[in-house]
Amino acid sequence: MRMKATERSPEGAYHDLMERGYTVFERAYDEEDVCFLRDLLIREWKRIGSPALESNPPSRPAPDVEVGPAGLIFHRLSSQFPEVIPRLYKGHIIETIRLLLGDGMRLELPAGVLSDEHRPFFDWHTHIDGVDDAFYNNQRPFDEFRRSMRVTHLLYLDDMDDRSGQLLVFPRKITDPTPPPFECTNPDWEGLEAIECPRGSVVVLEQCTWHAARQRTTSGIRSFVGSYFAARDAPPTPLSDPELASYRGDDELFRSIMPKDEHA
């Protein structure tokens, strides 16, 4: 089934997350913001020598930069490039995430990601505990949840369609079982939904929602900014940016989602 993305209000998006495990905010970012973020990622990729955008096993061409099966990842994006901070998040999307995760929810990591047509189908996975299943050598425990503890915020900087590599999701309620319903290397799960949306759109995924990405069918770069948000009492992820807690800038929205610095 192919699903066209549509923007939702915070309340409608919250309902989607509870009942389907994901929601889409279409064209949430204007062209200026999209170009700024995409150009920065491309410029930095070229600055470090334009390494291949896929590697297995992973490699590290520069500090805080990793190339792996998902593509090239700029970890700690806001700490490395603070000029992106005013452009990273939108108030109505943060409000949606807060409705789901509760007061005190926090940003754990913003990261920029680049891939191209050489990255094959990216297998079905989740981000329970803020990491994908490969972190546990694909043997993670699949606990059940009565409420949401974490979401992933995906800001797409290129159009997402059948040529660029659709995001595939398997809808689920928050309280549904968490193990994979089918073989994770199978690209055609029965009941999947394929998301298509224009650049500047955001997909928010609940941590237990199974998702995958199709391979690009044309040459070119697929870029996005991915961020982890966690509830106040969620267990910490090993991929968090410790420098976030020391943010002292004047961006109110960004400051509102900072983790609390216990030593401040």
Number of C-alpha atoms within 10 A of each C-alpha: 8 12 12 13 19 13 16 18 13 21 14 13 25 24 19 19 26 19 16 19 26 28 26 25 22 20 18 19 20 12 12 10 16 22 15 14 20 20 13 16 22 15 12 12 21 11 10 11 10 12 15 17 22 23 18 10 8 14 14 14 16 12 8 13 20 21 24 19 19 22 24 28 25 24 21 23 25 21 17 12 10 12 14 16 17 15 15 20 18 14 11 16 22 19 17 22 27 20 16 24 24 17 12 16 24 27 24 25 24 25 20 24 26 23 24 23 20 19 19 16 18 20 19 23 23 23 20 23 20 26 16 16 17 11 12 10 8 11 9 13 11 12 10 13 13 9 11 20 23 27 28 25 24 21 25 25 27 19 18 21 17 17 15 23 25 21 20 24 23 20 19 20 19 21 15 15 14 20 16 15 11 12 11 17 13 11 17 12 16 10 10 18 19 23 21 23 23 17 22 23 26 28 22 25 24 29 26 30 27 26 22 23 22 21 21 23 13 13 11 13 18 21 25 26 22 23 23 25 28 29 21 17 12 16 12 13 15 11 15 18 19 13 16 23 19 13 17 10 10 9 11 9 15 22 17 14 20 20 22 15 12 6 6 6
